Amino acid sequence: MPETPSPRAGLTTRTAVLGLVFCALVLSAALPLREYLSQRGQIAAAQAKQEQQRARVKQLEEQLRQLRDPAFIKAEARTRLHFVLPGETPYVLITPRATPLPSGAAALTGRAAVGPEAPWYSQLLDSVRAADTVPRPAAKR
């Protein structure tokens, strides 16, 4: 009696071939899917940038509309450039303000800057001098 092959051997071979075909399909679809998703992200970023540019154009058009208005130009000249109409008396108030001295200005005023207000090179020299000194021992009683 001739031996018949076991049904398991055929099933295993078919399963292996089917598995290889499935893996090949998944691998061949992975790259196009990745590219598709990447392009969707690029499109979304480009649309967001386009929307920002549209808002900027709208803002600039509004500014252009204001600059074409003679009343706006007149008001800007009065406030920014202190222009006055003939016959008007201009008054400009100058209030004194206490401003901190810049780091190099202390040497110009005749007083030495100390601490964090001193220039960096003075701070460096002071730290070298401090490291070079030997601390004195405490006096005994």
C-alpha positions in Angstrom: 0.0 0.0 0.0 1.5 3.3 -1.0 2.1 5.8 1.7 0.2 9.0 1.5 1.8 12.2 2.8 0.4 13.5 6.0 -2.0 16.4 5.6 0.1 18.4 8.1 3.1 18.7 5.8 1.1 20.3 3.0 -0.7 22.7 5.4 2.6 23.8 6.9 4.1 24.5 3.5 1.0 26.4 2.4 1.1 28.4 5.7 4.7 29.3 5.2 4.1 30.5 1.6 1.0 32.4 2.6 3.0 34.0 5.5 5.8 35.1 3.1 3.3 36.5 0.6 1.6 38.4 3.5 5.0 39.8 4.7 5.9 40.9 1.2 2.6 42.7 0.9 3.0 44.5 4.2 6.6 45.5 3.4 5.7 46.7 -0.1 2.8 48.8 1.4 4.9 50.3 4.3 7.0 52.7 2.3 4.1 54.3 0.3 2.1 54.6 3.5 4.9 56.3 5.3 5.4 58.7 2.4 1.6 59.4 2.4 1.6 60.2 6.1 4.7 62.4 5.7 3.2 64.3 2.8 0.0 64.8 4.8 2.0 66.4 7.6 3.8 68.6 5.1 0.5 69.7 3.6 -0.9 70.6 7.1 2.3 72.6 7.9 2.1 74.5 4.6 -1.6 75.2 5.1 -0.9 76.6 8.6 1.9 78.8 7.2 -0.4 80.0 4.4 -3.0 81.0 6.9 -0.4 82.9 8.9 0.7 84.7 5.7 -2.9 85.6 4.9 -3.3 87.1 8.4 0.0 89.1 7.9 -1.2 90.4 4.5 -4.5 91.4 6.0 -2.7 93.3 8.8 -0.4 95.0 6.3 -3.4 96.0 4.1 -5.0 97.6 7.2 -1.8 99.5 7.9 -1.7 100.6 4.3 -5.3 101.8 4.5 -4.4 103.8 7.6 -1.3 105.3 6.0 -3.4 106.5 3.0 -5.7 108.4 5.4 -4.6 112.1 5.7 -6.1 112.4 9.2 -4.0 109.5 10.4 -0.8 111.0 8.9 -1.6 114.3 10.5 -2.1 112.7 13.9 1.1 110.7 13.6 3.1 113.8 12.6 1.7 115.6 15.7 2.5 112.8 18.2 5.7 111.4 16.8 7.4 114.4 15.3 5.8 117.2 17.4 4.5 119.0 14.4 2.2 121.9 15.0 -0.1 123.9 12.8 0.7 127.6 12.1 -0.5 129.7 15.0 -0.2 127.0 17.6 2.3 127.1 20.4 4.1 123.9 21.0 5.0 122.7 24.5 7.2 119.7 25.1 7.6 118.6 28.7 10.9 117.0 29.6 10.8 115.2 32.9 14.1 114.1 34.5 14.5 110.4 35.0 16.9 108.6 37.2 18.7 106.1 35.0 21.2 103.6 36.3 24.8 104.0 35.2 26.2 101.6 32.7 29.0 99.3 33.9 31.8 101.4 32.5 30.3 104.8 33.6 31.4 104.3 37.2 35.0 104.9 36.3 34.0 108.1 34.6 32.2 109.5 37.6 35.2 108.9 39.9 33.8 106.1 42.0 34.8 102.5 41.7 32.1 100.0 40.9 32.0 97.0 43.2 30.1 93.7 43.1 28.1 92.7 40.1 28.2 96.3 38.7 32.0 96.1 38.3 33.3 95.2 34.9 34.1 91.5 34.3 37.9 92.0 34.3 37.7 93.7 37.7 35.7 90.9 39.1 38.2 88.4 37.7 41.2 90.3 39.2 39.4 90.5 42.6 38.8 86.8 42.6 42.4 86.0 41.7 43.6 88.3 44.5 41.2 86.7 47.0 42.4 83.2 46.0 46.1 84.3 46.4 45.7 85.5 50.0 46.4 83.2 52.9 43.8 83.3 55.7 45.3 84.3 59.0 44.8 81.9 61.9 42.6 83.1 64.7 44.3 84.7 67.7 44.6 82.6 70.8 43.5 83.9 74.2 
